[in-house]
Amino acid sequence: IVIGIMEGAEFVARCLRDQKIEIVFGIVGIPVTPIAFALQQLGVKFHGFRNEQSAAYAIGAAGYLTQHPQCCLTVAGPGMLHTISGLLNAQTNNWPMLLLSAVSESDETGKGSFQESKQMEAAAPYVKYSARVEHLNRFGYHLTTAMRLAKYGKPGPVYIEIPADVLKQKMENPTFFPLIDAPPKIFPDPSSIESAIQMISAAKRPMLVVGVSVAYELAEDGLNRLLDQWKIPFLSSGMSKGIISDASPYSVASARSLALLECDVLVTLGQDLNWLYSFGETPKFPSDYKWVQIESDIDKLHHNRHADVVVHASLDKCIDALEKAQCGELKIQEWWNKLQSKKEQNEKSLHIQCQNREIPMSYHGVFDRIRDHIPKDAFIVSEGANTLDIGRIILPTISARSRLDSGGDLHLNIRCDDMR
């Protein structure tokens, strides 16, 4: 597409829109205010926040919910530096996001110019790609490169900065890059599927642990069909809750400790054995269990423990292949009886705690009272140790991508009340 002379801010806005960026959060100020105006004129939603940190957290969540990088827009210096914890959160959770920030004018670098700081160096440890746009005609290249890397492979944050003088440039007959393609799907090795089926079928006490990657890759429908076929007990935690409804009869959340401690085959689906699962180590796990790791992120293979079987591919393709293998219902009734007995025991204890109406009220009493008033289509955002831990038990999650809790580093701060 070729048009006449175009202002820098309008060119940047057009490039963002052409890459299907539909949501922009941030705080405007010199020199990025014209970008926000141009975006709004093009129909792209801009939401102003009171602090860039909250904007960065929220735009990471938007990338997770849309499976596409959305944009956080900031001024230079402290404006950009406020977003660092949001970049870390997106990196830890494998969420795609674009941080677009201004930087001081090119000929003032190193002079102590207004809001000058080492922004590229600050962002570098937390992003998959970072670039400074040295001429306006290079913005399209850097943007498409950043957007591709934010989505391809392991999703994550990317960073682009634009000097104030570059934004003042004009483009004559600007050229716009085409929309990047969707990430290619990876299919599993049939031999790894066969090995996984053999190990799972032979298990006497199997456990399935579901990770949030299943929700990001939109694989929940296939997973629910697979669960109906296998009838295997499962666990999920944090933002992976709701991929399979908490009301599912296969959930053993209320017998979590026993389920992990006595399993003989652990099947993880897009879930790392990180601190949330005690690194897969004793005393929370048995010393001799087998691990079937089903994972799309190559960096997580064999992480913290050598996996006995690895299935590496796009998770929806892994699930499809496992379903087509027709393993059938697992013969584990004795295991189910033990888990069911523990579930009933723990659920009775939980019910007693929830009925506590003493003053001051307990967490259990509070959550029990508000549980029935939460709409079924609500997003739940919890923060704080007891709020998270107890809320995950009591507040039900019935649909995928409806829970925005702490990620792997236990750090999330989506503050909708910070929006202007």
C-alpha positions as CSV (number, residue, x, y, z in Angstrom):
1,I,0.0,0.0,0.0
2,V,1.5,3.4,-1.0
3,I,0.1,6.8,-0.1
4,G,1.4,10.4,0.0
5,I,3.3,12.3,2.7
6,M,2.5,11.1,6.2
7,E,3.3,12.4,9.7
8,G,5.5,10.2,11.9
9,A,2.8,9.6,14.6
10,E,0.2,8.6,12.0
11,F,2.7,6.3,10.3
12,V,3.4,4.5,13.5
13,A,-0.3,4.2,14.3
14,R,-1.0,2.8,10.8
15,C,1.7,0.2,11.3
16,L,0.3,-0.9,14.6
17,R,-3.2,-1.2,13.3
18,D,-2.0,-3.2,10.2
19,Q,-0.5,-5.7,12.6
20,K,-3.9,-6.2,14.2
21,I,-3.0,-4.4,17.4
22,E,-6.5,-3.5,18.7
23,I,-5.8,-2.6,22.4
24,V,-3.3,0.0,23.6
25,F,-2.8,0.8,27.3
26,G,-0.5,3.5,28.7
27,I,0.0,7.1,29.7
28,V,0.3,9.8,27.1
29,G,2.8,12.7,27.2
30,I,5.3,14.4,25.0
31,P,6.2,13.0,22.4
32,V,3.8,10.0,22.2
33,T,0.5,11.9,22.6
34,P,0.1,12.2,18.8
35,I,0.4,8.4,18.4
36,A,-2.5,7.9,20.8
37,F,-4.6,10.4,18.9
38,A,-3.8,8.8,15.6
39,L,-4.6,5.4,16.9
40,Q,-8.0,6.5,18.1
41,Q,-8.7,8.1,14.7
42,L,-8.0,4.7,13.1
43,G,-10.4,3.0,15.5
44,V,-7.8,1.4,17.8
45,K,-8.9,1.6,21.5
46,F,-6.5,3.6,23.7
47,H,-7.1,3.4,27.5
48,G,-5.2,5.8,29.7
49,F,-3.9,4.5,33.1
50,R,-2.7,6.3,36.2
51,N,0.6,4.3,36.3
52,E,2.6,2.6,33.6
53,Q,3.2,-0.5,35.8
54,S,-0.5,-1.3,35.9
55,A,-0.8,-0.7,32.1
56,A,2.1,-3.1,31.4
57,Y,0.5,-5.8,33.6
58,A,-2.9,-5.4,32.0
59,I,-1.6,-5.4,28.4
60,G,0.2,-8.6,29.1
61,A,-3.1,-10.1,30.2
62,A,-4.7,-8.7,27.1
63,G,-2.1,-10.5,25.0
64,Y,-2.9,-13.8,26.8
65,L,-6.7,-13.4,26.3
66,T,-6.4,-12.5,22.6
67,Q,-3.4,-14.8,21.8
68,H,-1.9,-11.7,20.0
69,P,0.5,-9.0,21.2
70,Q,-1.2,-5.8,22.3
71,C,0.6,-2.6,23.0
72,C,1.7,-0.6,26.0
73,L,2.5,3.0,25.1
74,T,4.7,5.2,27.4
75,V,6.9,8.2,27.5
76,A,10.6,8.0,28.1
77,G,12.6,7.6,31.3
78,P,10.4,6.8,34.3
79,G,7.4,6.2,32.1
80,M,9.2,3.3,30.4
81,L,11.0,2.1,33.6
82,H,7.7,1.7,35.4
83,T,6.8,-1.1,33.0
84,I,9.7,-3.4,33.9
85,S,7.8,-5.6,36.3
86,G,5.1,-6.0,33.7
87,L,7.7,-7.2,31.2
88,L,8.9,-9.7,33.8
89,N,5.4,-10.9,34.4
90,A,4.8,-11.4,30.7
91,Q,8.1,-13.2,30.3
92,T,7.4,-15.6,33.1
93,N,3.8,-16.3,31.9
94,N,4.8,-16.6,28.2
95,W,2.4,-13.8,27.3
96,P,2.9,-11.8,24.1
97,M,3.0,-8.0,24.5
98,L,4.6,-5.0,22.8
99,L,6.1,-2.2,24.8
100,L,6.5,1.0,22.7
101,S,8.2,3.9,24.4
102,A,9.7,7.2,23.5
103,V,13.3,8.1,24.2
104,S,15.2,11.3,24.2
105,E,16.3,12.9,20.9
106,S,19.1,11.2,19.0
107,D,21.6,14.1,19.1
108,E,21.1,14.5,22.9
109,T,22.0,11.0,23.9
110,G,24.6,11.1,26.7
111,K,24.1,14.7,27.4
112,G,21.7,14.3,30.3
113,S,18.7,15.2,28.2
114,F,15.1,15.3,29.5
115,Q,14.0,11.9,30.9
116,E,17.2,10.2,29.4
117,S,17.8,6.7,30.8
118,K,19.2,3.4,29.7
119,Q,15.9,2.0,28.5
120,M,17.2,-0.7,26.1
121,E,19.6,-2.0,28.8
122,A,16.7,-2.0,31.4
123,A,14.4,-4.0,29.1
124,A,17.0,-6.4,27.7
125,P,16.8,-9.2,30.4
126,Y,13.0,-9.4,30.1
127,V,12.2,-9.3,26.3
128,K,12.7,-11.5,23.3
129,Y,13.6,-8.5,21.1
130,S,14.5,-4.9,21.6
131,A,15.3,-2.2,19.0
132,R,15.7,1.5,18.7
133,V,14.2,3.1,15.6
134,E,16.9,5.3,14.1
135,H,14.8,6.4,11.1
136,L,11.1,6.4,10.7
137,N,11.3,4.2,7.6
138,R,12.8,1.4,9.8
139,F,9.8,1.3,12.2
140,G,7.8,-1.2,10.0
141,Y,10.7,-3.6,9.9
142,H,11.3,-3.5,13.7
143,L,7.6,-3.8,14.4
144,T,7.0,-6.9,12.2
145,T,10.1,-8.5,13.6
146,A,9.1,-7.8,17.2
147,M,5.5,-9.0,16.6
148,R,6.7,-12.2,15.0
149,L,9.1,-13.0,17.8
150,A,6.4,-12.1,20.4
151,K,4.1,-14.8,19.0
152,Y,6.4,-17.5,17.5
153,G,8.0,-20.2,19.6
154,K,7.6,-19.3,23.3
155,P,5.4,-16.2,23.4
156,G,6.8,-13.2,25.3
157,P,7.3,-9.5,25.5
158,V,9.2,-7.3,23.0
159,Y,10.3,-3.7,23.2
160,I,10.7,-0.9,20.6
161,E,11.8,2.7,21.4
162,I,11.5,5.7,19.2
163,P,13.6,8.9,19.7
164,A,11.5,12.1,19.8
165,D,13.2,13.5,16.7
166,V,12.3,10.4,14.7
167,L,8.6,10.8,15.5
168,K,8.8,14.3,14.0
169,Q,10.0,12.9,10.7
170,K,7.6,12.6,7.7
171,M,7.3,9.7,5.3
172,E,6.8,10.3,1.6
173,N,5.0,7.4,-0.1
174,P,5.4,5.1,3.0
175,T,5.4,1.4,2.6
176,F,3.5,-0.8,5.1
177,F,4.5,-4.4,5.9
178,P,1.9,-7.1,5.6
179,L,0.4,-8.8,8.7
180,I,2.6,-11.5,10.1
181,D,1.3,-15.1,9.7
182,A,0.0,-17.1,12.6
183,P,2.7,-19.2,14.3
184,P,3.2,-22.6,12.5
185,K,1.8,-25.7,14.3
186,I,4.2,-28.4,15.4
187,F,3.0,-32.0,15.2
188,P,4.2,-34.7,17.7
189,D,6.4,-37.6,16.8
190,P,4.1,-40.6,16.5
191,S,6.7,-42.7,18.5
192,S,6.5,-40.3,21.4
193,I,2.7,-40.6,21.4
194,E,3.0,-44.4,21.4
195,S,5.5,-44.3,24.3
196,A,3.2,-41.9,26.3
197,I,0.1,-44.1,25.7
198,Q,2.0,-47.2,26.8
199,M,3.2,-45.6,30.1
200,I,-0.1,-44.1,30.9
201,S,-2.1,-47.3,30.2
202,A,0.2,-49.3,32.4
203,A,-0.1,-46.9,35.3
204,K,-1.9,-47.9,38.5
205,R,-2.1,-44.4,40.0
206,P,-1.8,-41.8,37.2
207,M,-2.2,-38.1,37.7
208,L,-2.7,-35.4,35.0
209,V,-1.5,-31.9,35.8
210,V,-2.8,-29.2,33.4
211,G,-1.0,-25.9,32.8
212,V,-2.1,-22.5,31.5
213,S,-0.4,-23.1,28.1
214,V,-3.4,-25.2,27.2
215,A,-5.7,-22.2,27.6
216,Y,-3.4,-19.9,25.6
217,E,-3.2,-22.4,22.8
218,L,-7.1,-22.8,22.8
219,A,-6.8,-26.6,23.4
220,E,-9.5,-27.0,26.1
221,D,-12.1,-28.6,23.9
222,G,-9.8,-31.5,22.9
223,L,-8.6,-31.9,26.4
224,N,-12.1,-32.3,27.8
225,R,-12.8,-35.0,25.2
226,L,-9.5,-36.7,26.1
227,L,-10.4,-36.6,29.8
228,D,-13.8,-38.2,29.1
229,Q,-12.0,-41.0,27.3
230,W,-9.3,-41.6,29.9
231,K,-11.2,-40.7,33.1
232,I,-8.0,-39.8,34.7
233,P,-7.8,-37.6,37.9
234,F,-6.4,-34.2,37.2
235,L,-5.2,-31.1,38.9
236,S,-4.9,-27.5,37.8
237,S,-3.7,-24.4,39.5
238,G,-3.8,-20.6,39.2
239,M,-4.7,-19.5,35.7
240,S,-5.0,-23.0,34.4
241,K,-8.2,-23.4,36.4
242,G,-11.3,-23.4,34.2
243,I,-9.6,-25.2,31.3
244,I,-11.5,-28.1,32.8
245,S,-14.3,-26.9,35.0
246,D,-13.8,-27.1,38.7
247,A,-17.1,-29.0,38.8
248,S,-15.6,-31.8,36.7
249,P,-15.9,-35.2,38.5
250,Y,-12.3,-35.9,37.5
251,S,-11.0,-33.0,39.5
252,V,-9.0,-34.0,42.6
253,A,-8.2,-30.5,43.8
254,S,-9.4,-31.3,47.3
255,A,-7.1,-34.3,47.5
256,R,-4.1,-32.6,45.9
257,S,-1.4,-33.6,48.4
258,L,-2.4,-37.3,48.3
259,A,-2.7,-37.3,44.5
260,L,0.8,-36.0,44.0
261,L,2.4,-37.9,46.8
262,E,1.2,-41.3,45.7
263,C,1.0,-41.1,41.9
264,D,3.1,-43.6,40.0
265,V,2.9,-41.8,36.6
266,L,2.7,-38.0,36.4
267,V,1.4,-36.5,33.2
268,T,2.0,-32.8,32.8
269,L,0.3,-30.9,29.9
270,G,1.9,-27.5,29.4
271,Q,2.9,-27.3,33.1
272,D,6.4,-26.8,34.3
273,L,7.6,-28.6,37.5
274,N,8.4,-25.3,39.1
275,W,7.9,-24.1,42.7
276,L,4.2,-24.5,42.4
277,Y,4.7,-28.2,42.2
278,S,7.7,-28.4,44.5
279,F,10.0,-28.9,41.5
280,G,8.7,-32.5,41.3
281,E,10.8,-33.5,44.2
282,T,10.3,-35.4,47.4
283,P,8.7,-35.2,50.0
284,K,5.8,-33.8,48.0
285,F,6.3,-36.5,45.3
286,P,7.2,-40.1,45.5
287,S,10.9,-40.9,44.8
288,D,10.2,-43.4,42.0
289,Y,7.3,-41.9,39.9
290,K,7.5,-41.8,36.1
291,W,7.0,-38.5,34.3
292,V,5.3,-38.1,30.9
293,Q,5.9,-34.5,29.8
294,I,3.7,-33.0,27.1
295,E,5.0,-29.6,26.3
296,S,5.1,-27.0,23.5
297,D,8.0,-24.9,25.0
298,I,11.3,-26.6,24.2
299,D,13.1,-24.7,26.9
300,K,11.0,-26.5,29.6
301,L,11.8,-30.0,28.4
302,H,13.3,-32.1,31.3
303,H,13.3,-29.0,33.5
304,N,14.2,-29.8,37.1
305,R,13.8,-33.5,36.4
306,H,14.6,-35.9,33.6
307,A,11.3,-36.9,31.9
308,D,10.7,-40.5,31.1
309,V,8.7,-39.7,28.1
310,V,8.6,-36.3,26.2
311,V,6.0,-35.3,23.7
312,H,7.0,-32.0,22.2
313,A,4.6,-30.2,19.9
314,S,1.7,-27.7,19.8
315,L,-0.5,-28.8,22.6
316,D,-3.7,-29.0,20.6
317,K,-1.9,-31.4,18.2
318,C,-0.6,-33.5,21.1
319,I,-4.1,-33.8,22.5
320,D,-5.5,-34.7,19.1
321,A,-2.9,-37.4,18.6
322,L,-3.5,-38.8,22.1
323,E,-7.2,-38.9,21.6
324,K,-6.9,-40.6,18.2
325,A,-4.7,-43.3,19.8
326,Q,-7.8,-44.5,21.6
327,C,-6.2,-45.5,24.9
328,G,-9.7,-45.9,26.4
329,E,-10.7,-45.7,30.0
330,L,-7.9,-46.3,32.4
331,K,-8.3,-49.3,34.8
332,I,-7.7,-47.4,38.1
333,Q,-10.8,-47.9,40.2
334,E,-8.8,-48.6,43.4
335,W,-6.9,-45.4,42.9
336,W,-10.1,-43.5,42.3
337,N,-11.6,-45.0,45.5
338,K,-8.7,-43.7,47.6
339,L,-8.8,-40.3,46.0
340,Q,-12.6,-40.0,46.4
341,S,-12.4,-40.9,50.1
342,K,-9.8,-38.2,50.7
343,K,-11.8,-35.7,48.7
344,E,-14.9,-36.3,50.8
345,Q,-12.9,-36.0,54.0
346,N,-11.3,-32.7,53.0
347,E,-14.5,-31.3,51.5
348,K,-16.3,-31.9,54.8
349,S,-13.5,-30.0,56.7
350,L,-13.7,-27.2,54.2
351,H,-17.5,-26.9,54.5
352,I,-17.1,-26.5,58.3
353,Q,-14.6,-23.7,57.8
354,C,-16.8,-22.0,55.3
355,Q,-19.7,-22.0,57.7
356,N,-17.7,-20.1,60.3
357,R,-19.5,-16.7,60.9
358,E,-17.4,-15.5,63.8
359,I,-16.2,-11.9,63.9
360,P,-13.6,-11.0,62.6
361,M,-14.6,-13.1,59.6
362,S,-12.2,-15.7,58.2
363,Y,-11.2,-15.9,54.6
364,H,-13.3,-19.0,54.2
365,G,-16.3,-17.3,55.6
366,V,-15.9,-14.3,53.3
367,F,-15.4,-16.3,50.2
368,D,-18.3,-18.6,51.0
369,R,-20.6,-15.5,51.2
370,I,-19.5,-13.9,48.0
371,R,-19.2,-17.2,45.9
372,D,-22.9,-17.4,45.0
373,H,-22.9,-13.7,43.9
374,I,-20.1,-14.0,41.3
375,P,-21.5,-14.1,37.7
376,K,-20.6,-17.3,35.8
377,D,-18.9,-15.3,33.1
378,A,-16.8,-13.1,35.5
379,F,-13.1,-12.8,35.4
380,I,-11.5,-13.5,38.8
381,V,-8.4,-11.6,39.7
382,S,-6.9,-12.6,43.1
383,E,-3.8,-11.2,44.8
384,G,-2.3,-11.8,48.2
385,A,-1.2,-15.1,49.7
386,N,-4.4,-16.1,51.5
387,T,-6.7,-14.5,49.0
388,L,-5.0,-16.6,46.3
389,D,-4.6,-19.9,48.1
390,I,-8.0,-20.0,49.7
391,G,-9.9,-18.3,46.9
392,R,-8.6,-20.9,44.4
393,I,-10.3,-23.6,46.5
394,I,-13.6,-21.9,47.2
395,L,-14.3,-19.6,44.2
396,P,-15.2,-21.9,41.3
397,T,-13.8,-21.4,37.8
398,I,-15.8,-23.1,35.1
399,S,-14.4,-21.7,31.8
400,A,-10.9,-21.3,30.3
401,R,-9.1,-17.9,30.5
402,S,-11.4,-16.5,33.1
403,R,-8.9,-16.5,35.9
404,L,-6.1,-13.9,36.0
405,D,-4.0,-14.9,39.1
406,S,-0.4,-14.8,39.8
407,G,1.9,-16.5,37.3
408,G,4.9,-18.7,37.8
409,D,6.7,-16.0,39.8
410,L,3.6,-15.2,41.9
411,H,3.4,-11.6,40.8
412,L,0.5,-10.0,39.0
413,N,-1.1,-6.7,39.5
414,I,-3.9,-6.0,37.0
415,R,-5.5,-2.9,38.4
416,C,-8.6,-2.1,36.4
417,D,-9.2,0.8,38.8
418,D,-6.0,2.4,37.6
419,M,-7.7,3.1,34.2
420,R,-8.7,6.6,33.5
